[in-house]
Structures are given as structure tokens and as C-alpha cells.
Amino acid sequence: MTDTSKQTETRVVQTKDGDVHVVQPKGHKHRGVTVLFETDDVVREQAQGFSNFLKDYAVVGLAVAFIVGQQANNVVKQLVASFVDPWVKIIFGQDLSTREAHFHHGVSPVNVPWGAFVYALIEFFLVLMVLYALIKLLRLDKFKKPKEVKAEEKKEDKK
């Protein structure tokens, strides 16, 4: 630390061991000085930790997959609305999603919207088929993480 006997202003001083001190001139009262002091190493470590978190948990890849999944869902819904719905209207005479069965239990009628369920099943299977076709067409099933590849190589070496 430095000699404070001739000091005329408040200063922040870091000692050789890394401690931080607020040094004020003699005779002055503490005026509520707040010191925020972080070394470059601390900031660098925090940034590295955040970067490692993003890499370890594949956050960016997950976000991209979520957005692509939403768009694929929109495409499949439009596919169903454009190409499947007209054929269903020809076969059933009306929108499949509006078809209902009517049952009577005593005096009160019970409606079972079976058409909406069948429509959701058709849409689900079309989503599966489109995703399967895209994965096979773009050969996305060939991508493997380096850890998985190394584990498979070790298994093959043992055989």
C-alpha cells in the first residue's frame, strides 16, 4: 500500500495479494464510496463458464431444432389442409374434423367428436412420414457426436 499522509483525494488501491482498499485523505469522513472491482480473470472465467454451459447442453442446437420443428409443423398442417382435406371431403361428404357420433344416455344426448381424433391421427402420421423422409433424404441420420463415434470405435476394436 502507499503512504496516505500527503494524499488529497480518495483512491482505490489493489495490493500485491489482490485485496482492494479504499484510501481516503486523513481527516475526511467516509462518504459512502462503493467499489465494484473485478479482475479480467474473473470476467474471463465467467464468460468461459457460460460458453461451456452452452456447449455442454447444446442450447443453441436445441433452440434451432425447436424453431425448425415449429416450421415443419406449419408445413405439415398446410399439407393436410391442401391435399388430405379435399379427399376426406370426397369420401365422407364433409370435413372429417367436424364428424361426430351421437349417443343417447337416458334423456341427455352425448356427442363423441370422433372425426377430430381421426384427423389428429392422420396429421400425426403425416408429420412422422415427412420427418422420416427429410431425415433420410438429407442423410441427417449419419451425423453422430464425436463421443458416440469414439465409443463405437472402441467397441469395434474389442471384437
C-alpha angles and dihedrals in degrees: 000000000000131000109269099190095097098033117125102182138045114261139180113231129189116206126216092260091056100257117140121219133183108224119199130182116264114270096025120117123233107267100194098271112185117203122198108185127168125166122228089250093061092050091046091050092050092049091048091049092052091047091051090050091054091049098043095049096035091229095164092050090049092052092049091048091050093052093045090048092054092051092047088052090053091050093050092047089053090047090055093045093048103040112013100043095058091053091047090051089052092050100039100026095234142036110308091218091062097051115117138177117224121214129175122219107186107308100337121079121226120209119205112195096209093157093065090053093049090046090053090049092051091049091048094052091046090053089051092048094048093048092047091049092049093048092050095040095049091038092233091151088071093067114099133172115252092244091056092048092051091048091051091048090053091051091051092048091054092055 
